[in-house]
Amino acid sequence: MEVLINNDLPEDNVSGYEDLIIKGFAIVSRLEGLPDSAEVSITFVDDRTIQSLNRDYRDIDAPTDVLSFPQDDGGEFGSVPGMPLMLGDIVISLPRARAQAAEYGHEADREVVYLAIHGLLHLLGYDHNEPEEQRSMREQEEKVLRELDLGRD
């Protein structure tokens, strides 16, 4: 899986998260049986930017921690032979992720990787609106985090 990582916060170094995210996405890819040609992008932004996206795309005028934008939400396009399978885009508020890590009492790398995995699972059709959906999604998230040694203590 190709993971394109963009950082819109030049004052913040995200290189420490990149390897963990790529490894986490490889685990998800294996668990979900994704083709090697799958591609996803992640962009790190500030709260103001993610609030604007949340308002424009979800009609919620508040910052959030992560947003996912599937490339083929309706499943209409399928894959094109010889081309990468474009899963979509994930946007993470880095300041919010770091604040949540402090609030939850764990390291920022665990929170950032969790949000990236959460976003990728949304791109793959997972959701958490219903209790059964939430349980299934949480199980996958925790499975990946445990393999990365970032599971809950």
Secondary structure per residue as TSV (DSSP state, phi and psi in degrees):
chain	resnum	aa	ss	phi	psi
A	1	M	-	360.0	134.6
A	2	E	E	-93.6	130.1
A	3	V	E	-119.0	117.3
A	4	L	E	-99.3	120.0
A	5	I	E	-114.0	125.5
A	6	N	E	-118.0	141.1
A	7	N	E	-122.3	108.6
A	8	D	S	-85.7	7.7
A	9	L	-	-118.0	80.9
A	10	P	T	-59.1	-23.4
A	11	E	T	-78.4	-11.4
A	12	D	S	-108.1	129.6
A	13	N	-	-90.1	121.3
A	14	V	-	-106.8	5.5
A	15	S	H	-61.1	-29.6
A	16	G	H	-65.7	-23.9
A	17	Y	H	-89.7	-25.4
A	18	E	H	-57.8	-50.0
A	19	D	H	-61.8	-42.3
A	20	L	H	-64.4	-40.9
A	21	I	H	-64.5	-45.6
A	22	I	H	-61.7	-43.4
A	23	K	H	-64.1	-42.3
A	24	G	H	-62.3	-41.4
A	25	F	H	-67.3	-33.4
A	26	A	H	-64.8	-37.5
A	27	I	H	-65.7	-46.8
A	28	V	H	-59.3	-43.6
A	29	S	H	-58.3	-44.7
A	30	R	H	-64.6	-47.5
A	31	L	H	-63.1	-35.0
A	32	E	H	-95.3	-4.1
A	33	G	T	67.8	36.8
A	34	L	-	-76.2	149.0
A	35	P	-	-70.8	155.0
A	36	D	T	-59.7	-23.9
A	37	S	T	-80.3	0.4
A	38	A	E	-62.8	144.8
A	39	E	E	-138.2	139.3
A	40	V	E	-143.7	149.4
A	41	S	E	-119.4	147.6
A	42	I	E	-126.1	136.1
A	43	T	E	-126.4	129.6
A	44	F	E	-93.3	129.7
A	45	V	E	-134.9	178.1
A	46	D	-	-95.6	175.6
A	47	D	H	-63.5	-36.8
A	48	R	H	-63.0	-43.1
A	49	T	H	-66.8	-45.1
A	50	I	H	-69.7	-30.9
A	51	Q	H	-64.8	-41.5
A	52	S	H	-62.2	-43.9
A	53	L	H	-64.9	-41.5
A	54	N	H	-62.8	-39.8
A	55	R	H	-67.8	-45.6
A	56	D	H	-70.5	-35.5
A	57	Y	H	-105.7	-19.1
A	58	R	H	-125.7	1.1
A	59	D	S	56.8	33.1
A	60	I	-	-120.2	109.3
A	61	D	-	-88.7	67.8
A	62	A	S	-155.9	151.3
A	63	P	-	-69.5	156.6
A	64	T	-	-139.0	177.6
A	65	D	S	-90.1	-39.1
A	66	V	E	-148.0	142.8
A	67	L	E	-128.9	144.3
A	68	S	E	-122.1	136.5
A	69	F	E	-125.1	94.7
A	70	P	E	-64.8	142.2
A	71	Q	T	-71.2	-38.4
A	72	D	T	-129.0	66.1
A	73	D	T	-59.0	-37.0
A	74	G	T	-90.2	-4.3
A	75	G	S	70.4	21.2
A	76	E	-	-81.0	-27.3
A	77	F	S	-91.4	-36.3
A	78	G	-	67.8	-166.8
A	79	S	-	-103.8	151.2
A	80	V	-	-103.1	123.6
A	81	P	T	-52.8	133.6
A	82	G	T	82.6	-4.1
A	83	M	S	-113.1	153.3
A	84	P	-	-63.4	149.8
A	85	L	E	-83.5	104.1
A	86	M	E	-80.7	109.2
A	87	L	E	-79.4	-40.1
A	88	G	E	142.1	-160.3
A	89	D	E	-123.9	143.3
A	90	I	E	-121.4	133.9
A	91	V	E	-120.6	127.8
A	92	I	E	-122.8	130.4
A	93	S	E	-81.3	107.8
A	94	L	H	-65.0	-42.6
A	95	P	H	-61.3	-39.1
A	96	R	H	-67.8	-40.8
A	97	A	H	-60.6	-44.2
A	98	R	H	-66.9	-39.0
A	99	A	H	-65.1	-41.6
A	100	Q	H	-65.3	-38.3
A	101	A	H	-59.8	-45.1
A	102	A	H	-63.6	-42.4
A	103	E	H	-62.9	-40.3
A	104	Y	H	-86.2	-8.2
A	105	G	T	77.8	30.7
A	106	H	S	-132.7	174.7
A	107	E	-	-70.0	152.7
A	108	A	H	-62.9	-34.1
A	109	D	H	-63.4	-36.5
A	110	R	H	-63.4	-44.0
A	111	E	H	-67.4	-43.9
A	112	V	H	-64.0	-44.6
A	113	V	H	-66.7	-41.2
A	114	Y	H	-56.5	-47.6
A	115	L	H	-63.9	-38.2
A	116	A	H	-64.6	-44.9
A	117	I	H	-63.0	-44.1
A	118	H	H	-57.4	-46.4
A	119	G	H	-63.0	-41.6
A	120	L	H	-64.4	-42.1
A	121	L	H	-62.3	-36.2
A	122	H	H	-61.0	-41.7
A	123	L	H	-61.6	-27.5
A	124	L	T	-90.3	5.0
A	125	G	T	101.7	-2.7
A	126	Y	-	-70.9	151.3
A	127	D	-	-148.7	175.2
A	128	H	-	-140.1	31.4
A	129	N	S	-76.3	-34.4
A	130	E	S	-110.9	150.8
A	131	P	H	-53.7	-41.5
A	132	E	H	-67.5	-40.7
A	133	E	H	-62.2	-44.4
A	134	Q	H	-61.8	-43.9
A	135	R	H	-60.6	-45.9
A	136	S	H	-62.5	-43.7
A	137	M	H	-65.6	-44.9
A	138	R	H	-62.3	-38.6
A	139	E	H	-60.8	-44.6
A	140	Q	H	-65.0	-44.1
A	141	E	H	-58.2	-49.4
A	142	E	H	-65.9	-36.3
A	143	K	H	-58.8	-46.4
A	144	V	H	-67.1	-45.7
A	145	L	H	-62.4	-38.4
A	146	R	H	-63.0	-42.5
A	147	E	H	-62.6	-26.8
A	148	L	T	-90.0	3.7
A	149	D	T	60.0	34.6
A	150	L	-	-118.7	17.2
A	151	G	S	-66.8	169.6
A	152	R	-	-69.4	140.7
A	153	D	-	-73.5	360.0
